[in-house]
């Protein structure tokens, strides 16, 4: 229990965001584009990380592992996020860096944009027909016109 407490606090205060993450989220907010986070990490931890970086107010719903019964590639988390944002699948672009993210988007009926800031190579996404593949979040923001 002590290990989990220490580990969670360390995650909340020592997590470094990917380059371009803050700019992307702020750009979406400035353009009036609603954003949510659907992750396999704990939602409360993600919210604390966002708050630590001054970003909590630029993101809408944050759904983590404890907020769903079925994890990605099941679309449950993505569907809950869309419901809370008031968006339909065809109006939602789900961006992620794993094939689990791509599978969740496909299973929810959403377009998907891959971001190569994780260990998954571009070729792994080919079967999911992404609408875009970005090398990083800065390039994704440029592609989105932010």
Helices and strands as residue ranges (DSSP letters): H 2-14, H 21-30, E 37-38, H 43-52, G 56-58, E 62-63, G 65-67, H 76-85, G 89-91, E 93-96, H 99-108, E 111-115, G 122-128, E 132-134, H 137-143
